[in-house]
Amino acid sequence: MTEEIPQFASEDDEREFWATHDSIDYADTATPVILEYDYAEPLVKEKSNQNII
């Protein structure tokens, strides 16, 4: 059974919580996030065209 992630009063409280808890116990309650990296594609192409020695 997964637990719900509590609300935190401060970043310090959140840091302390995650230092003593395993995120896998809360995986089912997490909201998936889709990240888009439009800026990364040209950089990858540029680097792949360079000769790496």
Phi and psi in radians as a Rosetta constraint file:
Dihedral C 1 N 2 CA 2 C 2 CIRCULARHARMONIC -1.529 0.35
Dihedral N 2 CA 2 C 2 N 3 CIRCULARHARMONIC 2.635 0.35
Dihedral C 2 N 3 CA 3 C 3 CIRCULARHARMONIC -1.751 0.35
Dihedral N 3 CA 3 C 3 N 4 CIRCULARHARMONIC 2.828 0.35
Dihedral C 3 N 4 CA 4 C 4 CIRCULARHARMONIC -1.564 0.35
Dihedral N 4 CA 4 C 4 N 5 CIRCULARHARMONIC 2.489 0.35
Dihedral C 4 N 5 CA 5 C 5 CIRCULARHARMONIC -1.278 0.35
Dihedral N 5 CA 5 C 5 N 6 CIRCULARHARMONIC 2.220 0.35
Dihedral C 5 N 6 CA 6 C 6 CIRCULARHARMONIC -1.280 0.35
Dihedral N 6 CA 6 C 6 N 7 CIRCULARHARMONIC 2.839 0.35
Dihedral C 6 N 7 CA 7 C 7 CIRCULARHARMONIC -1.419 0.35
Dihedral N 7 CA 7 C 7 N 8 CIRCULARHARMONIC 2.481 0.35
Dihedral C 7 N 8 CA 8 C 8 CIRCULARHARMONIC -1.987 0.35
Dihedral N 8 CA 8 C 8 N 9 CIRCULARHARMONIC 2.470 0.35
Dihedral C 8 N 9 CA 9 C 9 CIRCULARHARMONIC -1.365 0.35
Dihedral N 9 CA 9 C 9 N 10 CIRCULARHARMONIC -0.441 0.35
Dihedral C 9 N 10 CA 10 C 10 CIRCULARHARMONIC -2.692 0.35
Dihedral N 10 CA 10 C 10 N 11 CIRCULARHARMONIC 2.913 0.35
Dihedral C 10 N 11 CA 11 C 11 CIRCULARHARMONIC -1.130 0.35
Dihedral N 11 CA 11 C 11 N 12 CIRCULARHARMONIC -0.588 0.35
Dihedral C 11 N 12 CA 12 C 12 CIRCULARHARMONIC -1.086 0.35
Dihedral N 12 CA 12 C 12 N 13 CIRCULARHARMONIC -0.739 0.35
Dihedral C 12 N 13 CA 13 C 13 CIRCULARHARMONIC -1.095 0.35
Dihedral N 13 CA 13 C 13 N 14 CIRCULARHARMONIC -0.717 0.35
Dihedral C 13 N 14 CA 14 C 14 CIRCULARHARMONIC -1.153 0.35
Dihedral N 14 CA 14 C 14 N 15 CIRCULARHARMONIC -0.747 0.35
Dihedral C 14 N 15 CA 15 C 15 CIRCULARHARMONIC -1.044 0.35
Dihedral N 15 CA 15 C 15 N 16 CIRCULARHARMONIC -0.784 0.35
Dihedral C 15 N 16 CA 16 C 16 CIRCULARHARMONIC -1.105 0.35
Dihedral N 16 CA 16 C 16 N 17 CIRCULARHARMONIC -0.708 0.35
Dihedral C 16 N 17 CA 17 C 17 CIRCULARHARMONIC -1.062 0.35
Dihedral N 17 CA 17 C 17 N 18 CIRCULARHARMONIC -0.893 0.35
Dihedral C 17 N 18 CA 18 C 18 CIRCULARHARMONIC -1.246 0.35
Dihedral N 18 CA 18 C 18 N 19 CIRCULARHARMONIC -0.344 0.35
Dihedral C 18 N 19 CA 19 C 19 CIRCULARHARMONIC -1.247 0.35
Dihedral N 19 CA 19 C 19 N 20 CIRCULARHARMONIC -0.359 0.35
Dihedral C 19 N 20 CA 20 C 20 CIRCULARHARMONIC -2.051 0.35
Dihedral N 20 CA 20 C 20 N 21 CIRCULARHARMONIC 0.076 0.35
Dihedral C 20 N 21 CA 21 C 21 CIRCULARHARMONIC -2.273 0.35
Dihedral N 21 CA 21 C 21 N 22 CIRCULARHARMONIC 2.695 0.35
Dihedral C 21 N 22 CA 22 C 22 CIRCULARHARMONIC -1.736 0.35
Dihedral N 22 CA 22 C 22 N 23 CIRCULARHARMONIC 2.212 0.35
Dihedral C 22 N 23 CA 23 C 23 CIRCULARHARMONIC -1.104 0.35
Dihedral N 23 CA 23 C 23 N 24 CIRCULARHARMONIC -0.408 0.35
Dihedral C 23 N 24 CA 24 C 24 CIRCULARHARMONIC -1.100 0.35
Dihedral N 24 CA 24 C 24 N 25 CIRCULARHARMONIC -0.460 0.35
Dihedral C 24 N 25 CA 25 C 25 CIRCULARHARMONIC -1.209 0.35
Dihedral N 25 CA 25 C 25 N 26 CIRCULARHARMONIC -0.233 0.35
Dihedral C 25 N 26 CA 26 C 26 CIRCULARHARMONIC -2.081 0.35
Dihedral N 26 CA 26 C 26 N 27 CIRCULARHARMONIC 0.163 0.35
Dihedral C 26 N 27 CA 27 C 27 CIRCULARHARMONIC -1.053 0.35
Dihedral N 27 CA 27 C 27 N 28 CIRCULARHARMONIC -0.676 0.35
Dihedral C 27 N 28 CA 28 C 28 CIRCULARHARMONIC -1.240 0.35
Dihedral N 28 CA 28 C 28 N 29 CIRCULARHARMONIC -0.302 0.35
Dihedral C 28 N 29 CA 29 C 29 CIRCULARHARMONIC -1.648 0.35
Dihedral N 29 CA 29 C 29 N 30 CIRCULARHARMONIC -0.124 0.35
Dihedral C 29 N 30 CA 30 C 30 CIRCULARHARMONIC -1.305 0.35
Dihedral N 30 CA 30 C 30 N 31 CIRCULARHARMONIC 2.550 0.35
Dihedral C 30 N 31 CA 31 C 31 CIRCULARHARMONIC -1.662 0.35
Dihedral N 31 CA 31 C 31 N 32 CIRCULARHARMONIC 2.155 0.35
Dihedral C 31 N 32 CA 32 C 32 CIRCULARHARMONIC -1.111 0.35
Dihedral N 32 CA 32 C 32 N 33 CIRCULARHARMONIC 2.531 0.35
Dihedral C 32 N 33 CA 33 C 33 CIRCULARHARMONIC -2.186 0.35
Dihedral N 33 CA 33 C 33 N 34 CIRCULARHARMONIC 2.276 0.35
Dihedral C 33 N 34 CA 34 C 34 CIRCULARHARMONIC -1.741 0.35
Dihedral N 34 CA 34 C 34 N 35 CIRCULARHARMONIC 2.093 0.35
Dihedral C 34 N 35 CA 35 C 35 CIRCULARHARMONIC -1.787 0.35
Dihedral N 35 CA 35 C 35 N 36 CIRCULARHARMONIC 2.394 0.35
Dihedral C 35 N 36 CA 36 C 36 CIRCULARHARMONIC -2.028 0.35
Dihedral N 36 CA 36 C 36 N 37 CIRCULARHARMONIC 2.317 0.35
Dihedral C 36 N 37 CA 37 C 37 CIRCULARHARMONIC -2.095 0.35
Dihedral N 37 CA 37 C 37 N 38 CIRCULARHARMONIC 1.268 0.35
Dihedral C 37 N 38 CA 38 C 38 CIRCULARHARMONIC -1.071 0.35
Dihedral N 38 CA 38 C 38 N 39 CIRCULARHARMONIC -0.568 0.35
Dihedral C 38 N 39 CA 39 C 39 CIRCULARHARMONIC -1.344 0.35
Dihedral N 39 CA 39 C 39 N 40 CIRCULARHARMONIC -0.295 0.35
Dihedral C 39 N 40 CA 40 C 40 CIRCULARHARMONIC -1.372 0.35
Dihedral N 40 CA 40 C 40 N 41 CIRCULARHARMONIC -0.571 0.35
Dihedral C 40 N 41 CA 41 C 41 CIRCULARHARMONIC -1.024 0.35
Dihedral N 41 CA 41 C 41 N 42 CIRCULARHARMONIC -0.861 0.35
Dihedral C 41 N 42 CA 42 C 42 CIRCULARHARMONIC -1.062 0.35
Dihedral N 42 CA 42 C 42 N 43 CIRCULARHARMONIC -0.641 0.35
Dihedral C 42 N 43 CA 43 C 43 CIRCULARHARMONIC -1.141 0.35
Dihedral N 43 CA 43 C 43 N 44 CIRCULARHARMONIC -0.735 0.35
Dihedral C 43 N 44 CA 44 C 44 CIRCULARHARMONIC -1.104 0.35
Dihedral N 44 CA 44 C 44 N 45 CIRCULARHARMONIC -0.770 0.35
Dihedral C 44 N 45 CA 45 C 45 CIRCULARHARMONIC -1.105 0.35
Dihedral N 45 CA 45 C 45 N 46 CIRCULARHARMONIC -0.733 0.35
Dihedral C 45 N 46 CA 46 C 46 CIRCULARHARMONIC -1.082 0.35
Dihedral N 46 CA 46 C 46 N 47 CIRCULARHARMONIC -0.803 0.35
Dihedral C 46 N 47 CA 47 C 47 CIRCULARHARMONIC -1.173 0.35
Dihedral N 47 CA 47 C 47 N 48 CIRCULARHARMONIC -0.609 0.35
Dihedral C 47 N 48 CA 48 C 48 CIRCULARHARMONIC -1.253 0.35
Dihedral N 48 CA 48 C 48 N 49 CIRCULARHARMONIC -0.351 0.35
Dihedral C 48 N 49 CA 49 C 49 CIRCULARHARMONIC -1.490 0.35
Dihedral N 49 CA 49 C 49 N 50 CIRCULARHARMONIC -0.200 0.35
Dihedral C 49 N 50 CA 50 C 50 CIRCULARHARMONIC -1.436 0.35
Dihedral N 50 CA 50 C 50 N 51 CIRCULARHARMONIC 2.558 0.35
Dihedral C 50 N 51 CA 51 C 51 CIRCULARHARMONIC -1.415 0.35
Dihedral N 51 CA 51 C 51 N 52 CIRCULARHARMONIC 2.144 0.35
Dihedral C 51 N 52 CA 52 C 52 CIRCULARHARMONIC -1.811 0.35
Dihedral N 52 CA 52 C 52 N 53 CIRCULARHARMONIC 2.140 0.35
